Each structure stands twice: as C-alpha cells, then as structure tokens.
Amino acid sequence: MELPNPRIKNGKVSTFYSLELCTKKISAKTISKPTWNNNEIRNVTIRSLDSLYYNPYNQNEPFVVPHFERGEKVALHPKMIEGFLLFFNACYIIAPYNKNEFPAPHNPHFEINFTYNGQEKSILLYWGKYIADGFVYTGEGSFIEPSDLRFWEANLKLLGLN
C-alpha cells in the first residue's frame, strides 16, 4: 500500500498494490475513504461483540461492557452519529484490514451498522481504530483509554440507559 505524504484524510487516501508472483503482474487499486452524509444515514445501531475484553494495562481486570444484553443492537443517539462522523472524517488510513492480524484477545470490540442510500454498512471499532470497507483508519495520538468503550458508554448515557 502506498500512502501519500502528508497523509490525506478524505477522498483518495491511498493506492493498494497487489502482486501476482506466478504471472508477474502488478495491479493497482485506488482507495477512497468512504464519506457519509448525516442526512442520508438511517437505522444506525451499535452492538458490543463481547461482554468484556482484554485490558492490556491490567490483564487481571478486563474491561467490562455495561448493558451488554447478549450482543443485542442498541440505537445510536443522533449526537453520537454526528460525533462518529466527525471522528471518522478526521481519521486517516493505516492499513488493509486482515482479520488474522486481530486475533483474540485483540478482536474488534463494537460494530456500528446503518443503511446508507439503500445499502447496509458495517463499521468495526477497535480502541481508536475504525475498520470500514476492508481498511483500518485511525486518528492522531495514542489510545491509552478504550475510546470505543467510552463511545458505547456515552451513547448509553444519552439514551438514558446508564
């Protein structure tokens, strides 16, 4: 994957190269970061993928997901939708998503689902990373706090569930 310098946060964000060693072919694919208009997004939900997850700072005390409810979907509050879009728009691409690079206990923690222009979309959250359309995006800074868990908790609070 070739990343422009400085990194571009929106529009064409990268070029992904595939090598076919047997045929000695190189193919290039332009990667464009998805953009969503808040007015076109429908049926936005978030769900936790597990009731607790690994705490790298204290392995004996995993992070507990409040109101897990066996992985049921929870509506995403309109303020949280707006916040999600702001954070995602400020992120840049870092790598293609390879599920094998996120083995347990480092699986994505939450999933956001929504309908956009009649198509179902799914975004995975892992700490401060967003996994969308087969690529991993992240923002600036280090993610010592589990920002995905805090996002979940803030949504519960806005919905009056916490």
C-alpha positions as CSV (number, residue, x, y, z in Angstrom):
1,M,0.0,0.0,0.0
2,E,1.3,3.4,-0.9
3,L,0.3,6.3,1.3
4,P,0.7,9.9,0.2
5,N,2.8,12.3,2.2
6,P,1.4,14.2,4.1
7,R,-1.4,11.8,4.7
8,I,-4.7,12.7,3.1
9,K,-7.7,12.2,5.4
10,N,-10.6,12.3,2.9
11,G,-11.1,11.4,-0.8
12,K,-8.4,9.3,-2.5
13,V,-6.3,8.2,0.5
14,S,-4.1,5.5,-0.8
15,T,-3.1,3.1,-3.6
16,F,-3.2,-0.6,-2.9
17,Y,-0.9,-2.7,-5.0
18,S,-1.4,-6.5,-5.5
19,L,1.4,-8.7,-6.7
20,E,0.7,-11.9,-8.6
21,L,4.1,-13.6,-8.4
22,C,3.1,-16.5,-10.8
23,T,2.1,-14.2,-13.6
24,K,4.4,-11.4,-12.7
25,K,1.6,-8.9,-12.7
26,I,1.1,-5.8,-10.6
27,S,-2.3,-4.3,-10.2
28,A,-3.1,-1.0,-8.5
29,K,-6.4,-0.1,-6.8
30,T,-7.2,3.4,-5.7
31,I,-8.6,3.5,-2.2
32,S,-11.1,6.2,-1.5
33,K,-12.2,6.8,2.1
34,P,-16.0,6.3,2.5
35,T,-17.9,9.5,3.2
36,W,-21.5,9.6,4.5
37,N,-23.9,12.5,4.7
38,N,-25.6,12.6,8.1
39,N,-29.0,13.3,6.4
40,E,-28.8,10.1,4.4
41,I,-28.0,7.7,7.2
42,R,-30.8,5.5,8.5
43,N,-31.3,2.9,11.2
44,V,-28.0,3.4,13.0
45,T,-27.2,0.8,15.7
46,I,-24.2,-0.2,17.7
47,R,-23.6,-3.6,19.3
48,S,-20.9,-4.9,21.5
49,L,-19.2,-8.0,20.2
50,D,-18.5,-9.3,23.7
51,S,-19.4,-8.6,27.3
52,L,-15.8,-7.9,28.3
53,Y,-12.5,-7.5,26.6
54,Y,-8.8,-7.6,27.2
55,N,-7.2,-4.8,29.2
56,P,-3.5,-4.6,28.2
57,Y,-2.7,-2.4,31.3
58,N,-4.1,-5.0,33.8
59,Q,-4.6,-8.5,32.4
60,N,-6.4,-9.5,35.6
61,E,-9.1,-6.8,35.2
62,P,-10.7,-7.0,31.7
63,F,-12.8,-4.1,30.5
64,V,-16.5,-4.8,31.2
65,V,-19.1,-3.7,28.7
66,P,-22.1,-2.3,30.6
67,H,-25.6,-3.3,29.4
68,F,-24.2,-6.0,27.1
69,E,-27.6,-7.7,26.8
70,R,-26.1,-10.7,24.9
71,G,-24.9,-8.7,21.9
72,E,-28.2,-7.0,21.1
73,K,-28.1,-3.9,18.9
74,V,-28.7,-0.5,20.6
75,A,-29.9,2.5,18.7
76,L,-27.2,5.2,18.2
77,H,-28.2,8.5,19.6
78,P,-28.2,11.3,16.9
79,K,-25.5,13.2,18.8
80,M,-23.4,10.0,18.7
81,I,-24.0,9.7,15.0
82,E,-22.7,13.2,14.4
83,G,-19.7,12.5,16.7
84,F,-18.9,9.3,14.9
85,L,-18.9,11.1,11.5
86,L,-16.7,13.9,12.9
87,F,-14.1,11.4,14.3
88,F,-14.2,9.2,11.2
89,N,-13.7,12.2,8.9
90,A,-10.6,13.2,10.9
91,C,-9.0,9.8,10.6
92,Y,-6.5,8.6,8.0
93,I,-5.9,5.1,6.5
94,I,-3.2,3.0,8.1
95,A,-3.5,-0.5,6.5
96,P,-5.7,-3.0,4.8
97,Y,-7.9,-5.0,7.3
98,N,-6.7,-8.5,7.7
99,K,-8.8,-10.4,10.2
100,N,-5.7,-12.6,11.1
101,E,-3.9,-9.5,12.4
102,F,-6.6,-9.0,15.0
103,P,-6.6,-12.4,16.8
104,A,-8.2,-13.0,20.2
105,P,-7.9,-11.2,22.6
106,H,-7.4,-8.3,20.1
107,N,-10.7,-8.7,18.2
108,P,-12.7,-5.6,17.3
109,H,-15.0,-4.7,20.2
110,F,-18.0,-3.0,18.7
111,E,-19.9,-2.9,15.4
112,I,-21.9,0.1,14.0
113,N,-24.5,-0.8,11.4
114,F,-26.5,1.6,9.3
115,T,-28.3,2.0,6.0
116,Y,-26.9,4.5,3.5
117,N,-28.6,5.1,0.2
118,G,-30.3,1.7,0.5
119,Q,-27.1,-0.2,1.2
120,E,-26.2,-1.8,4.5
121,K,-22.9,-0.6,6.0
122,S,-20.9,-2.1,8.9
123,I,-18.0,-0.4,10.7
124,L,-16.0,-2.3,13.3
125,L,-14.4,-0.4,16.3
126,Y,-11.2,-1.4,18.0
127,W,-9.8,1.1,20.5
128,G,-9.3,4.2,18.4
129,K,-9.5,2.4,15.1
130,Y,-12.3,2.2,12.6
131,I,-12.5,-0.7,10.2
132,A,-14.5,0.2,7.1
133,D,-14.7,-1.3,3.6
134,G,-11.8,-3.6,4.3
135,F,-9.4,-0.9,5.6
136,V,-8.3,0.3,9.0
137,Y,-8.5,4.0,9.8
138,T,-7.2,5.8,12.9
139,G,-6.7,9.3,14.3
140,E,-3.9,11.2,15.9
141,G,-2.5,10.4,19.3
142,S,-2.1,7.3,21.4
143,F,-5.1,5.4,22.6
144,I,-4.4,4.5,26.2
145,E,-8.1,4.8,27.1
146,P,-10.5,2.4,25.3
147,S,-12.2,5.0,23.2
148,D,-14.6,2.5,21.7
149,L,-15.9,1.5,25.1
150,R,-16.2,5.2,26.1
151,F,-18.2,5.8,22.9
152,W,-20.5,2.9,23.9
153,E,-20.9,4.3,27.4
154,A,-21.6,7.8,26.2
155,N,-24.3,6.5,23.9
156,L,-25.9,4.6,26.8
157,K,-25.9,7.8,28.9
158,L,-27.5,9.8,26.1
159,L,-30.2,7.2,25.7
160,G,-30.8,7.1,29.5
161,L,-29.7,3.5,29.8
162,N,-26.7,4.1,32.0
